[in-house]
Amino acid sequence: MGQTFVQLLPFLIAGAFLPTWTSYVIILLGTDRPFGNAGGYVAGNATWRLMLGVVAIFIASVAAPTARNSKIVMPIWLALTLAAVLLGIGIYLIRKKPKSEVQEVPKWLQELKRLPPWASFGYGMWSCMLPGAQWIYFLGGCAVIATSGLNDVEQFTMLLVFIAGLEIMLVTPIVIYARRRERAKATFDRLDMWLGQHASTFFGVILSGIGLLFVLIALNGGKAG
């Protein structure tokens, strides 16, 4: 399981950086039901990932990479395609002009103040279901688990660990709010400012790094491990 976790790390590092969703959690902490709404959003996010992970690993048997002699092996064309996509997105994000101000809260999101926690749960699932880069690294992580050679219980445990790691950035504002409620707003304002100014660059560096990893995999005949 330790080797599988190491192979999951690139997908975990990329997937855990969620500036937009983190901002939504911060906004929900400012509603009339801070823990219910923010916690519901995170729970919805994690629930969708769990459902998708179970389907990918145990039903669809994701197997783009295959396990051979404790290594991950994938077609060279697939490695190069992933490298091109990730490097392209990464370079675009690095060169993207950073925001200088905290993003204004959309009016539709402010309406969540009057909705019950179950609505936040549903929105958390819906936002995670939308097509985006999160599908790439989440399904990539599922492929690592599916081809790890572990038994079903161990694979399910690794899936839970993977999802828990991906939710860290979303849970962090809730923990800060619970421990420092009086000073939470000032902390969140600084966090929102930092995310607005640096999120694209930081995420671009992560994606570019993973893209370079797939270049090395392609040069190594599609083998990694």
N, C-alpha and C positions, 0 to 999 in steps of 0.2 A: 504493500500500500504506500510505503514511503516513496518508492520510485514513481508510482503513478501520481502522487501529489506533486513531485518535482516537475513532472511533465505537464501538470495542470497549471503551474505557476504563471507562465506567460499569458494564458487565457484569463487567469484570475486577476492578475495585475491590471490587464486592459479592461476587464469587465467591471472591476470594482470602482473605477473612476467614473462617477455619474453626476456631473455638475448640474445638469438640468433637473434630474429627478431629486437631487439633494435640495435644490432650491424649492421644489414643490413641497418637500417634507418640512422645510423651514416655514414656508407660507402656512401650511396646515397647522403648525404649532402655534400660530397666531390666531387660530379660530376659537370659537366658544368651547370646543371639545378637543383640546390640543393633543392629548394622548390617544384618544379614540380615533380621531381623523388621521393623525400622522402614523399611528400604529397600524390603522386599517390600510393605509396606502402601502406601507412596507409589506404587510401581510399579503395583500393582493399581488404585489410584485413577486414575492417569493412563491406564492401558490402557483402562479402561472409558470414560473420557472420549474417548479417541481413537476407539474403536469407535463410540460414539454420535455423535461429530462427523462421522465419515466417512459414516455412514448418513444423518444429517440434511442434510449439505451436498451429497453426491454421489449419494445414492440417493433419498431422500425429497424432495430439493430444497426445503428449508424456504423458504417465500416469503410468510409473512404480511406482512412489509414488502416492498416492491418498489423497485428502484433506478430513479429517474427524474432525469435531469440532475444526477447526483452527489448526490442527496438520497435519504433513506429516507422512503417514503410508506406509511402504514398507515391502515386505516379508523379514523375518529374513535372509534367504539364500542369498538374494540380498545384504543386508547390510554387511554380512560377506564376501561375494565375493569382494565387493568394498573395504572393509577394508583390505583384504589380498593383493589385487592388489596395492592399494595406499601405504600400509606399505612396501610391497616388493620393489616397485620402490623408495620410500622415503629412505629406509635404504641403498639401493644400491647407490643412489646419495650422501648420507651423507658420505659413506665410500670411494667414488670415489676420486682418487688422483687429487688434484686441479692443474690447469695449472699455470705455473710460468711466462709465457710470453703472450703478446698480440697475438691473433690468426692472422696468416697471411691471408691477403685478397685473396680469391680464384680468379684465373684468369677469370673464367666465370663471376664472379660478377663485376670485373673491367670493363668488356665489357659493362655494363649498362651505363657507362659514355657517350657512343655514341648512346644510344637509347633514344627515346622520352618518356615523362611521361606516356603515355598509356601503354608502355611495363612494366614500374614499377608497374602500377596498376594491370596488368595481373599477374605479378609475385607475388604481394601481395595476390591476390586471390588464386593463385596456391599453395603458401607456406602454407596458412591457410587450404586449402582443403586436404593436405596430412594427412594421418592417424597419430595420435599422442595423447599425453596426453590431448591436448587442447580439443579434442572431448569429453572426459569424463566430465571435469568440465563445458564445455559450454552446453552440452546436459543436464547435471545435473541441471544447472541453468534454462534452458528452462523448465524442468520438474517442478521445483518449481513454475515458472510463470504459466504454463499450469494448475496446480492444485490449484492455489491460491484462486479461487472463484471470481476473479476480472472480470469485463466486458471486452469486446474485446479492447476498447480504452485504458483502464487502463493496460491491459496486453501488448499491443503494446508499451505504454509509458515505462513500466518497462523493456521491451526488449531493447529499445533505451538507457535507463539509464544503463542497464547491459553492453551493448556493449561499451558505452562511457567510463565506468569504466575500461573495459578490454583494451582500447586503450591508457590509460594514459601514460604508460611507453614508448609507441611508439611515442606519441606526444611530450613528454618532450624534447628529443634532438632537435626537430624542434623549440620549444620555446626558448631553450638555444641558438641555432644558430641565431635566429632572434634578440635576445636581446643582445648577447655578441659575435658577429661574429668574432671579432679580437682575442678573447681568447677562442673561441669554440673548436679549435683543441686540445689545452692542456687539456681542461675539458673532451673532448671525449676520449683522450688517457688514462686519469686516470680512467674514467668510464669503458672503455674496459678492463683495467688491473684488476679492482675490479671484474668485471663480470667474467673474465677468472679465477680468483682465488677463488671466493666465490659463483658463481651462482649455481653450483651443490649442494653444502651444503645447501644454503638458500632454494632452491626449494625443496630439499629433506625433510627439516624440515617442510615446508608447507604441502607437500603431506602426511607426517607421521602424522601431526596434524589432517588433514582431515580424514585419515585412522582411527585414534583413535576415532574420532567423530562417525564414522560408527560402530565401536565396541560398543560404548555406546548406539547407536540406536538399535543395535541387542540385547543387554542386556535388553533394555527397551521394548522388544517385537516388534521392528520395528517402534516405534513411536518417532517422533521428533517434537518439536514445543512448 
